[in-house]
Amino acid sequence: MRMCVPARGLLTALAVVFGTAVAFAPVPRITWEHQEVPLVQFHEPGIFNYSALLLSEDKDTLYVGAREAVFALNAHNISKKLHEAYWKVSEDKKAKCAEKGKSKQTECLNYIRVLQPLSAGALYVCGTNAFQPACDHLSLTSFQFLGKNEDGKGRCPFDPAQSYTSVMVDGELYSGTSYNFLGSEPIISRNSSHSPLRTEYAIPWLNEPSFVFSDVIRESLDNGEDDRVYFFFTEVSVEYEFVFKLLIPRVARVCKGDQGGLRTLQKKWTSFLKARLICSRPESNLVFNVLRDVFVLRAPGLKEPVFYGVFTPQLWCDVLPGQEGCPGWHGISIVWDSRCCINREARAANLSSSLNLPDKTLQFVKDHPLMDDSVTPVDNRPRLVKTDANYTQIVVDRTQALDGTVYDVMFVSTDRGALHKAINLENDVHIIEETQLFQDFEPVQTLLLSSKKVKVFGPSCLSLSVEGCPTPRRTCLRVTCARLFCRGLIQEMSGDTSACPDKVKESYRQHFFKRGGTAELKCSQKSNLARVVWKFRDSVLKVESPKYSLVGRKNLLIFDLSEGDSGVYQCLSEERVRNKTILQVVAKHVLEVKVVPRTPAASAPPATRTEGGRITPKMSLGPTQGSPPQTPAVRVSTPSAVSPPSHPAAPTSTSCEPKIVINTVPQVHSEKTMYLKSSDNRLFMSLCLLFFVLFLCLLTYNCYKGYLPGQCLKFRSAVFLGKKKPALDFSDCEQSGKETLVEQGSFSQQNGGQPKPALDTGYETEQDTMASRVPTDREDSQRMDELPGRDKPFDVKCELQFADSDADGD
């Protein structure tokens, strides 16, 4: 089918590549961390999902639609809340939603999805309303809902996770969403009181689309063309058969004056046509087929609006040969058939309305909604291809440099909470700045651009100003190379820094160090593409030598300072800009090394006699022996706007008044450190006394318990004689043991064996004395006779010499 009349717009793309060459991944020149950026944040306790945004430039108000709430914020400072209105779901609707298998805590709530201006004093608001979408009017005067309770089917999605898009055109809402509870019936509709229209429920029209963006393009009143509304989405391919569901980016168009057909396509679009968006790099055989976001650039110098898009490849594309990724598309004029919309020529042919179109024409439109031709990018190449980032949102602004050149500055957000600022320079895109917006690396969900600020919104609202710089700049080079969007600063895009005043020449930092110490000279160079060069007395320093070292690839560390190290040090930034090498002084340091004389130990002062005959020693002003060495105070000055010394070799003659205290590197002294001083001796003696007391306590406890050698036990018995317990008499046991050993010995001798030594019982025995001698048989018998009858041991006499359990068997 032939394409229709040209649409007054160009389609431009910004794409992401995975697995491609490093040449496609420009490095951000400057990186700003989260704590370095002046962000303004708004967050209401208990409110989440700030997704629907509407910026009113004339009222300086930002309207935010969240979960069950709508807020009005000050556009200049979004932390200031102006108004708030709540739209909660009743418990009855929550119960019915939960009965359908949805979560009562997360899904059965009212998520605001549509927030559009209805009139000068009202907003049109739609929410999911616990899977029963509804719409209402919000009065801007009282900031309360008017209770219209309109049916939101076809205007707002049922599920908060479903894709949607909407735009208000002359009081009529154009929306793309799902029409049923399951989300299986996609629809592009127009909510109108006199002629509501929708798409045909057929796969050739919409096949599982994911809606991204919609906007209206106004036509000139002189040529009689009708206004057009464009819808951007990604859907499953209907023209190709593939193993997987192949996704295709699309752009669809409907006419504002469409009224449907008389018999065919009743209450359906008669002007609905869609075309494929091409995102490819033919020489690399790469294709991007998933559309993420679209932005319309309207500028006074543009004859037609320009569309910018963000593309990513399908997840499985990188596993196919030759399908690692895909660059983006820039845009091309879309040609539509002149009979698609009612224009001046159609009116001249008595076709004043779509109701007058013949059925044969409408039947062809119904059966063939897809255009044969595709929308190709401008110059057939992408603007920016990044390998290590997944872009999500984009906004574009047009700025003019001092040389009169106009540039489109692109602000692209990532799924890691970063914002890239990119610019096209000589057919090559440079990422001049990277700003980390969210500390927790949360994805950026929405970007809004006002005339002065970029509004960045995620889980909580954030506002970032791009009119000024994040931090004060000290050199014009940074403005020239990086801050291309700081409108209040010099923006010489050609890389010529001759017009930049070198303020570094007018100020410097002065430091004083002692001989033998270590000094660190800082250089605040933020560019990731520049190389730091240090000069001393107009000579480039060799940082590879043992004398010098670079800390963090920019700060200079000087070891073993001497008088020869005194002088002026310069930190220079060397960077290539547009085939030019720019060498700019970033910081200056004046270093002076002082020699600290060693003071000898003072001798005992002579005594003087005073009245009364007392002798008083003279007080000495120097350090005395035994006292810690006194270090003279070292004065450190900070950057000050003073004239540099006329003779750099003699910086000691310069007077520099300190204004800001800066930190210097601690001095490294070669003197030996005295570890035991007067205060340390007292601490050491206290520790020794504590350990001695603990030792005495431990010794006393072991002596009392008897956990000591035999000699110590005798000493304890002599000391604690009164508390000694009578020793137990084990003579009978010892006698029985010895008799057993003797019998075993005699038995072994009778059998011709050698006598075995007595077994060691493990008990300590003393020497055999009269007190511990084993009694003889006579003494034993006498002792037994003396015992009473009841105390005599029971003895069984046995005359068996040998007892063997196997005797009977033998």
C-alpha positions in Angstrom: 0.0 0.0 0.0 1.2 3.5 -0.8 2.1 5.8 2.1 0.0 8.8 3.0 0.6 12.5 3.0 3.8 13.6 4.9 3.5 14.0 8.6 5.0 17.2 9.9 7.6 15.6 12.0 10.8 13.6 12.0 11.5 10.5 14.1 14.8 10.4 15.9 16.1 7.6 18.0 18.6 7.0 20.7 19.5 3.4 21.1 21.4 1.0 23.3 23.7 -1.8 22.2 24.6 -4.9 24.2 27.7 -6.8 23.3 29.0 -4.5 20.6 32.3 -2.8 20.1 33.7 -0.3 22.7 33.7 2.4 20.0 30.0 2.6 20.4 30.3 3.4 24.1 31.4 7.0 24.7 32.8 7.6 28.2 31.1 10.4 30.2 33.5 13.3 30.5 32.5 14.3 34.0 30.9 12.1 36.6 28.9 13.6 39.5 28.1 11.4 42.5 24.8 11.6 44.4 26.1 13.7 47.3 27.7 16.2 44.9 24.4 17.1 43.1 22.0 19.7 44.6 18.8 17.6 44.3 15.4 18.7 45.6 13.2 15.9 46.8 9.5 15.4 47.6 8.1 12.4 49.4 4.8 12.1 51.3 4.9 9.5 54.1 2.7 6.5 53.2 2.4 7.5 49.6 4.1 5.6 46.8 4.3 5.2 43.0 4.6 8.8 41.8 4.0 8.1 38.1 1.5 10.5 36.5 3.0 14.0 36.0 1.7 17.2 34.6 3.7 20.4 34.5 1.8 23.8 34.2 4.3 26.4 33.0 2.0 29.3 33.4 1.1 28.5 37.0 4.5 27.2 38.0 2.9 24.2 39.4 3.8 20.5 39.1 0.9 18.1 39.5 1.8 14.6 40.6 -0.5 11.6 40.5 0.5 8.8 43.0 -1.2 5.9 44.7 -4.6 7.2 45.9 -3.4 10.8 46.0 -2.8 13.8 43.8 -0.4 16.6 44.8 0.2 20.1 43.6 3.9 21.2 44.1 5.8 24.4 43.5 7.6 24.0 40.2 10.6 26.0 41.4 10.9 24.0 44.6 9.1 20.7 44.6 9.7 20.1 48.2 7.0 22.7 48.9 3.6 21.1 48.8 0.8 23.5 47.7 -2.3 21.2 47.7 -3.3 17.6 48.1 -6.3 15.5 47.3 -6.9 11.8 48.2 -9.0 9.3 46.2 -9.2 6.0 48.2 -10.9 2.8 47.4 -13.9 1.5 49.5 -13.6 -1.7 51.5 -16.4 -3.2 49.4 -14.4 -2.7 46.2 -11.3 -4.1 47.8 -13.1 -7.2 48.9 -14.5 -7.8 45.3 -11.0 -7.2 43.9 -9.5 -9.8 46.3 -12.2 -12.3 45.3 -10.9 -12.1 41.7 -7.4 -13.3 42.9 -5.7 -9.9 43.2 -3.6 -8.7 46.1 -5.6 -6.6 48.6 -2.5 -4.9 49.9 -0.8 -3.9 46.6 -3.1 -4.3 43.6 -6.6 -3.6 44.9 -5.8 0.1 45.3 -6.4 3.2 43.2 -3.3 4.0 41.2 -3.6 7.4 39.4 -2.7 6.8 35.7 -4.3 9.6 33.8 -3.6 13.3 34.7 -4.6 15.7 31.9 -5.7 19.3 31.8 -9.4 19.5 31.1 -9.9 23.3 31.3 -8.4 26.3 33.0 -9.8 25.4 36.3 -10.0 21.5 36.3 -8.0 18.4 35.7 -9.1 15.1 34.3 -8.0 12.3 36.6 -8.4 8.5 36.1 -7.3 5.7 38.3 -7.3 1.9 38.4 -9.8 1.9 41.3 -9.2 -1.7 42.4 -9.5 -3.1 38.9 -12.6 -1.1 38.2 -11.1 2.0 36.4 -12.9 5.3 37.0 -12.4 8.9 36.1 -13.3 12.2 37.8 -12.7 15.9 37.6 -10.4 17.7 40.0 -11.2 21.4 40.7 -8.0 23.5 40.9 -9.8 26.2 42.9 -10.7 24.0 45.9 -8.5 21.1 44.9 -11.2 18.6 45.5 -12.8 15.9 43.3 -16.2 16.9 41.9 -17.6 13.3 42.1 -18.3 12.7 38.4 -17.4 9.0 38.8 -17.2 8.3 35.0 -16.5 4.8 33.7 -12.8 4.5 33.0 -12.9 1.5 30.6 -10.8 2.2 27.6 -9.3 5.3 29.2 -7.3 3.8 32.1 -5.9 0.3 32.5 -7.4 -2.2 35.0 -4.0 -3.4 36.2 -1.5 -0.9 37.5 1.3 -2.9 35.9 -0.2 -2.6 32.4 1.2 -0.1 29.8 -0.9 3.0 28.9 -0.6 6.4 27.3 -3.0 9.3 27.0 -3.2 12.9 25.6 -5.9 15.5 25.9 -6.8 17.3 22.7 -9.3 20.1 22.8 -11.2 18.6 25.8 -11.2 15.0 24.3 -9.1 12.2 25.8 -7.1 10.0 23.4 -5.7 7.0 25.1 -4.1 3.7 24.5 -4.6 0.9 27.0 -6.5 -2.4 27.7 -10.3 -2.7 27.6 -10.9 -5.7 29.8 -10.0 -7.2 33.2 -7.5 -9.7 31.8 -5.8 -7.0 29.6 -6.2 -9.2 26.5 -8.1 -6.6 24.5 -5.9 -3.6 23.6 -7.6 -0.4 22.4 -6.8 3.1 21.1 -9.9 5.2 21.8 -11.2 8.7 21.9 -13.5 9.8 24.7 -15.9 12.2 23.2 -19.4 13.1 24.0 -20.6 13.3 20.4 -18.3 10.8 18.5 -16.5 8.3 20.6 -14.2 6.1 18.5 -12.0 3.0 19.1 -9.9 0.5 17.2 -11.1 -2.7 15.7 -10.6 -5.7 18.0 -8.4 -7.7 15.5 -4.9 -8.9 15.5 -3.9 -6.9 12.3 -4.8 -3.7 14.1 -3.2 -4.3 17.5 -1.3 -7.5 18.5 -0.3 -7.4 22.2 0.9 -3.9 22.2 3.0 -2.1 24.9 2.1 1.5 24.7 4.9 4.1 25.2 3.9 7.6 24.2 1.2 9.7 22.4 1.0 13.3 21.3 -0.8 15.6 18.9 0.8 17.4 15.9 -1.1 20.5 15.0 -1.4 21.3 11.3 -1.5 24.7 9.7 -4.9 26.3 9.3 -3.9 27.7 5.9 -3.5 24.3 4.1 -6.7 22.9 5.6 -5.0 19.8 6.9 -6.5 18.0 9.9 -4.6 17.6 13.2 -3.1 14.2 13.8 -2.6 12.2 17.0 0.4 9.8 17.0 0.7 6.7 19.2 4.0 4.9 19.8 4.1 1.3 21.0 5.8 -2.0 20.6 3.8 -5.0 19.5 4.2 -8.6 18.4 4.9 -8.9 14.7 2.1 -9.9 12.4 4.1 -9.7 9.1 6.9 -12.2 10.1 6.7 -15.7 11.3 9.4 -16.5 13.9 10.2 -19.1 16.5 9.7 -16.6 19.3 7.4 -13.6 19.6 9.2 -11.1 17.5 8.7 -7.5 18.8 8.3 -4.7 16.3 8.3 -0.9 17.2 5.4 0.9 15.7 3.9 4.4 15.2 0.2 4.7 14.6 -1.8 7.7 13.5 -5.4 8.8 13.7 -7.0 12.0 12.5 -8.7 14.4 14.9 -11.7 15.0 12.6 -12.4 11.3 12.2 -16.1 10.5 12.8 -16.1 6.8 11.9 -17.9 5.1 9.0 -21.6 5.1 8.1 -22.0 1.4 7.6 -18.5 -0.1 7.7 -16.3 0.7 10.7 -19.2 2.3 12.7 -17.8 4.0 15.8 -14.3 2.8 14.7 -11.3 4.7 13.3 -11.4 5.1 9.6 -8.0 6.9 9.6 -6.0 4.4 11.7 -2.7 3.5 10.0 0.5 2.1 11.5 4.0 1.8 10.3 7.2 0.1 11.5 10.0 2.1 13.0 13.4 1.1 11.8 16.3 1.0 14.2 19.3 -0.6 12.6 22.9 -0.4 11.7 23.2 -2.1 8.4 27.0 -2.3 8.3 27.0 -4.1 11.7 23.9 -6.1 11.1 22.4 -4.9 14.3 18.7 -4.2 15.0 16.9 -2.6 17.9 13.3 -3.6 18.1 12.0 -2.6 21.5 10.8 1.0 22.0 11.3 2.5 25.5 10.4 6.2 25.3 9.7 9.0 22.9 10.1 12.8 23.2 8.8 15.5 20.9 11.2 18.4 20.4 9.4 21.7 19.5 11.6 24.7 19.1 11.1 28.1 17.5 13.7 27.4 14.8 12.1 24.1 13.8 9.7 24.0 10.9 8.4 20.6 12.0 8.6 18.8 15.4 11.3 16.3 15.8 10.7 12.9 17.6 13.5 11.4 19.7 13.2 7.7 20.7 15.0 5.3 23.0 15.4 1.7 21.8 16.8 -1.5 23.3 17.2 -4.9 21.7 15.0 -7.9 22.5 16.4 -10.0 25.3 17.2 -13.0 23.2 18.7 -11.0 20.3 22.2 -11.1 21.6 22.3 -15.0 21.4 21.6 -15.1 17.7 24.5 -14.8 15.2 24.8 -11.2 14.0 22.1 -10.0 16.3 24.2 -8.7 19.3 22.4 -5.4 19.4 21.1 -2.6 17.4 21.8 1.2 17.1 18.9 3.6 16.9 16.9 5.5 14.3 16.9 9.2 13.8 13.8 9.8 11.7 12.4 10.3 8.3 9.3 11.8 6.8 6.3 9.5 7.0 4.2 9.7 3.8 0.5 9.0 4.2 -2.2 8.7 1.6 -3.9 12.0 0.9 -7.3 10.3 1.3 -6.6 9.2 4.9 -7.7 12.4 6.5 -10.2 14.9 5.4 -8.4 17.9 3.9 -9.1 20.7 1.4 -8.9 18.4 -1.6 -11.3 15.9 0.0 -13.8 18.7 0.8 -13.6 19.9 -2.8 -14.6 16.3 -3.8 -17.7 16.5 -1.6 -16.1 14.4 1.1 -16.6 16.7 4.1 -16.7 13.9 6.6 -15.5 10.3 7.1 -19.2 9.3 7.0 -19.2 10.1 3.3 -16.4 7.6 2.5 -17.4 4.7 0.3 -17.6 1.2 1.9 -15.0 -0.2 -0.5 -12.4 2.3 0.8 -13.3 1.6 4.4 -13.2 -2.1 3.9 -9.7 -1.8 2.5 -8.6 0.3 5.4 -10.1 -2.2 7.8 -8.2 -5.1 6.2 -4.9 -3.3 5.7 -4.0 -1.1 8.7 -0.2 -1.8 8.3 1.8 0.4 5.8 4.2 -1.3 3.4 6.9 1.3 3.9 8.7 1.8 7.2 9.9 4.9 9.0 13.7 5.0 8.7 16.1 7.2 10.7 17.5 10.5 9.5 20.8 9.9 7.8 20.1 6.2 8.3 22.2 6.1 11.5 21.7 6.4 15.2 22.7 9.4 17.3 24.1 7.6 20.3 24.9 3.9 20.9 25.9 2.8 24.4 27.0 -0.7 25.4 27.2 -0.5 29.2 23.9 1.3 30.0 20.3 0.6 29.6 18.4 3.8 28.8 14.9 4.3 29.9 13.7 7.9 29.4 14.8 10.9 27.3 14.2 14.7 27.1 15.8 17.1 24.6 16.4 20.8 24.7 17.9 23.0 22.0 20.6 25.5 23.0 22.8 28.0 21.1 26.5 28.5 21.6 28.4 31.8 21.5 29.5 31.1 17.9 25.8 30.8 16.8 25.8 27.1 16.4 22.6 25.3 17.6 22.9 22.1 19.4 20.4 19.6 20.7 21.3 18.6 24.3 19.9 15.2 25.2 19.2 14.1 28.8 18.9 10.3 28.9 18.2 8.3 32.1 19.3 4.8 32.9 17.9 1.9 34.8 20.7 2.5 37.4 19.5 5.9 38.5 21.9 7.9 36.4 21.3 10.8 34.0 23.5 11.3 30.9 23.9 14.6 29.2 24.9 14.1 25.6 25.4 16.4 22.6 26.0 15.9 18.9 29.3 17.5 17.8 30.5 17.1 14.2 28.4 14.0 13.6 29.6 12.4 16.8 27.8 12.2 20.1 29.7 13.0 23.3 28.4 12.3 26.8 29.6 15.4 28.5 28.2 14.6 32.0 26.9 11.8 34.1 24.9 12.5 37.3 23.9 9.8 39.8 20.4 10.8 40.8 19.5 7.9 43.2 21.8 6.6 45.8 20.2 3.1 45.7 20.6 2.9 41.9 16.9 2.9 41.3 15.6 3.2 37.7 14.4 6.6 36.5 10.7 6.3 35.6 9.8 9.7 34.2 11.6 12.8 32.9 10.0 16.2 32.5 11.6 19.2 31.0 10.6 22.8 31.7 12.1 25.9 30.3 14.7 26.1 33.0 14.8 22.8 34.8 14.8 19.1 34.2 12.4 17.3 36.5 13.5 13.8 37.4 11.1 11.5 39.1 11.4 8.0 40.4 10.1 6.2 43.6 10.2 9.7 45.1 10.1 13.0 43.2 13.4 14.6 42.5 14.1 17.9 40.8 17.5 18.8 39.1 18.3 22.2 37.8 20.4 22.2 34.6 20.5 26.0 34.2 23.4 26.3 36.6 26.3 24.0 37.4 26.2 21.4 40.1 29.2 22.9 41.9 31.1 26.2 41.4 33.5 26.1 38.6 37.0 27.5 38.9 38.0 27.4 35.2 36.4 28.3 32.0 37.7 25.1 30.4 35.2 23.0 32.4 32.4 25.2 31.1 33.7 24.9 27.6 34.2 21.2 27.6 31.5 20.0 29.9 28.9 22.5 31.0 27.6 23.1 27.5 24.1 23.5 28.9 24.9 26.2 31.6 23.2 29.1 29.9 24.6 31.7 32.2 28.2 30.6 31.6 30.5 30.8 28.6 29.6 28.1 26.0 32.3 28.2 23.4 31.7 24.9 21.6 34.6 25.1 19.3 37.2 24.4 22.0 38.7 27.9 21.9 39.4 29.0 25.4 41.1 32.2 24.6 38.0 34.2 25.8 38.1 32.4 29.1 39.6 34.4 32.0 42.3 32.4 33.7 41.4 33.0 37.4 44.0 30.4 38.4 46.8 32.8 37.6 45.4 35.2 40.1 45.2 32.8 43.1 47.2 30.0 44.5 47.6 27.8 47.5 50.6 28.2 49.8 51.8 25.5 52.1 54.6 25.2 54.7 56.2 21.9 55.5 59.2 20.7 57.6 62.3 19.1 56.1 62.1 15.3 55.7 58.3 15.3 55.6 55.8 14.3 52.9 53.5 16.8 51.1 50.4 16.1 49.0 49.3 18.7 46.5 45.6 18.4 45.4 44.3 18.9 41.9 40.5 19.1 41.4 40.4 17.7 37.9 37.0 16.1 37.2 37.3 15.2 33.5 37.5 11.5 32.8 39.0 12.2 29.4 41.8 14.6 30.5 45.3 13.8 31.5 46.9 15.5 34.5 50.3 17.1 34.1 52.4 18.5 37.0 55.0 21.2 36.4 57.7 22.4 38.9 59.5 25.6 38.0 58.1 25.4 34.4 59.4 21.8 34.0 57.3 18.7 33.6 57.7 16.4 36.6 58.4 12.7 36.1 55.9 11.1 38.4 57.4 7.7 37.8 60.5 8.6 39.9 60.8 7.6 43.6 60.6 11.2 44.6 57.0 11.7 43.3 53.9 9.7 43.1 50.3 10.3 41.9 47.4 9.7 44.2 44.1 9.0 42.4 45.8 9.8 39.1 45.7 13.5 39.8 47.1 14.5 43.3 50.9 14.8 43.6 52.7 13.2 46.5 56.2 14.5 47.3 58.5 12.4 49.6 61.5 13.4 51.7 61.1 17.1 51.4 64.2 19.3 51.3 65.0 22.9 50.6 65.3 22.2 46.9 61.6 21.2 46.8 60.5 24.8 47.6 58.8 26.6 44.7 55.7 26.8 42.6 53.9 23.7 41.5 51.3 23.8 38.7 48.6 21.2 37.9 47.5 21.3 34.3 44.7 19.5 32.4 45.5 18.2 29.0 42.5 17.2 26.8 41.7 16.8 23.2 38.6 18.8 22.0 37.6 18.8 18.4 41.1 17.8 17.2 42.7 20.4 19.4 44.9 19.9 22.5 43.8 22.1 25.3 46.3 22.6 28.1 44.7 24.5 31.0 46.1 25.3 34.5 43.8 23.8 37.1 45.6 24.6 40.3 48.7 26.3 41.6 50.6 25.5 44.8 53.4 27.4 46.5 55.5 25.0 48.6 58.0 26.2 51.2 60.2 23.7 53.2 61.4 25.0 56.6 64.3 23.5 58.5 63.4 22.9 62.2 66.5 23.2 64.4 67.1 20.6 67.1 67.2 22.1 70.6 69.8 20.4 72.9 68.7 19.2 76.3 69.0 22.0 78.8 71.3 21.4 81.8 70.3 21.9 85.4 69.7 25.6 86.0 71.8 27.4 88.6 70.3 28.1 91.9 69.9 31.6 93.3 69.6 32.6 96.9 66.6 34.6 98.0 65.4 36.2 101.2 65.1 33.9 104.1 68.1 31.8 103.0 66.0 29.6 100.6 67.6 28.4 97.4 65.3 28.7 94.4 66.3 27.2 91.0 65.9 29.4 87.9 63.1 28.5 85.6 64.2 27.5 82.1 62.2 28.4 79.0 63.5 25.6 76.9 62.5 21.9 77.0 63.8 20.0 80.0 65.1 16.5 80.0 62.4 13.9 80.2 59.7 16.2 78.8 58.3 15.5 75.3 60.0 17.4 72.5 58.2 20.5 71.5 57.4 20.9 67.8 57.2 24.5 66.5 53.8 25.5 65.1 53.6 25.2 61.3 51.4 27.8 59.6 49.3 26.6 56.7 47.6 29.0 54.3 44.8 28.4 51.9 43.8 29.6 48.5 43.6 33.3 48.4 43.3 35.8 45.6 46.7 37.5 45.9 49.4 38.4 43.4 51.9 35.6 42.8 55.5 36.3 43.9 57.7 38.1 41.4 60.5 35.6 42.0 59.2 32.1 42.1 62.5 30.8 43.5 62.1 32.8 46.7 58.5 32.2 47.8 59.4 33.1 51.4 59.0 36.7 50.7 55.3 36.4 49.8 52.7 37.3 52.3 49.5 35.3 52.0 46.6 35.8 54.4 44.6 32.6 55.1 40.9 32.7 54.5 39.9 29.0 54.4 41.5 26.3 56.4 42.6 23.4 54.3 43.9 20.1 55.4 47.6 19.2 54.7 49.4 15.9 54.8 50.7 14.9 58.3 54.4 15.3 58.5 56.7 12.2 58.6 59.4 12.7 61.2 62.7 10.8 61.1 63.3 11.1 64.9 62.8 8.0 67.0 59.6 8.0 69.0 59.9 7.8 72.8 57.3 5.2 73.7 57.8 5.3 77.5 57.2 8.8 78.8 56.3 10.0 82.3 52.6 9.2 81.8 53.4 5.9 80.2 55.6 4.8 83.2 52.7 5.2 85.6 50.5 3.1 83.4 53.2 0.4 83.1 53.6 0.2 86.9 49.9 -0.1 87.4 49.7 -3.0 85.0 52.6 -4.8 86.7 51.0 -4.4 90.1 47.7 -5.7 88.8 49.4 -8.8 87.4 51.3 -9.5 90.6 48.1 -9.4 92.7 46.4 -11.8 90.3 49.4 -14.1 90.6 49.2 -14.2 94.4 45.5 -15.0 94.2 46.1 -17.8 91.8 48.9 -19.3 94.0 46.8 -19.1 97.1 43.9 -20.9 95.5 46.1 -23.7 94.1 47.8 -24.1 97.5 44.5 -24.5 99.2 43.2 -27.0 96.7 46.4 -29.1 96.7 47.2 -28.6 93.0 50.9 -28.3 93.8 54.0 -30.7 93.8 54.8 -32.8 96.9 57.4 -30.5 98.4 54.9 -27.6 98.3 52.3 -29.9 99.9 54.7 -30.6 102.8 55.2 -26.9 103.2 51.4 -26.3 103.2 51.0 -29.1 105.8 53.6 -27.4 108.0 51.9 -24.0 107.6 48.4 -25.2 108.0 49.1 -27.8 110.7 46.0 -27.2 112.7 43.7 -27.7 109.7 45.4 -30.9 108.6 43.1 -33.9 108.2 44.3 -37.4 109.4 45.8 -39.4 106.7 43.9 -42.4 105.6 45.4 -45.8 106.3 45.8 -47.8 103.1 48.2 -50.4 104.6 45.8 -53.3 104.2 45.2 -52.4 100.6 48.9 -52.0 100.0 49.6 -55.4 101.7 47.0 -57.1 99.5 48.5 -55.6 96.4 52.0 -56.7 97.3 50.9 -60.2 98.2 49.3 -60.5 94.8 52.5 -59.3 93.1 54.6 -61.8 95.1 52.3 -64.7 94.2 52.4 -63.7 90.5 56.2 -63.5 90.7 56.5 -66.9 92.3 54.2 -68.4 89.8 56.2 -67.0 86.9 59.4 -68.3 88.5 58.0 -71.7 88.9 57.2 -71.8 85.2 60.8 -70.8 84.3 59.9 -67.2 83.5 61.6 -64.0 84.6 60.0 -62.1 87.4 58.0 -59.2 86.3 58.3 -55.8 87.9 55.5 -54.5 90.0 52.9 -52.5 88.2 52.9 -48.7 88.6 49.6 -47.8 90.2 50.1 -44.1 89.5 50.3 -43.0 93.1 53.3 -41.3 94.6 54.9 -43.3 97.4 57.5 -42.1 99.9 60.7 -43.9 100.9 60.3 -47.1 102.9 60.7 -46.1 106.5 59.6 -47.7 109.8 56.4 -45.8 109.7 55.5 -47.0 106.2 57.2 -50.5 106.3 55.1 -53.4 105.2 54.2 -55.5 108.3 55.4 -59.1 108.6 53.1 -62.1 108.9 53.6 -62.3 112.6 52.8 -58.6 113.1 49.8 -59.0 110.9 48.5 -61.9 112.8 48.9 -60.2 116.1 47.0 -57.2 114.8 44.2 -59.4 113.6 44.0 -61.1 117.0 43.7 -57.8 118.7 40.7 -56.8 116.5 37.2 -57.6 117.7 35.4 -60.5 116.0 33.1 -58.3 114.0 36.0 -56.3 112.5 38.0 -59.3 111.4 38.1 -59.6 107.6 36.2 -62.5 106.1 38.6 -65.0 104.5 37.9 -68.1 102.5 40.6 -70.7 102.5 41.1 -72.5 99.2 43.6 -75.3 98.8 43.2 -75.4 95.0 46.5 -74.6 93.4 45.2 -74.4 89.8 41.7 -73.6 88.5 41.0 -74.0 84.9 37.6 -73.8 83.3 38.8 -76.3 80.6 40.0 -78.9 83.1 37.1 -81.2 82.6 37.4 -81.0 78.9 41.0 -82.1 79.1 
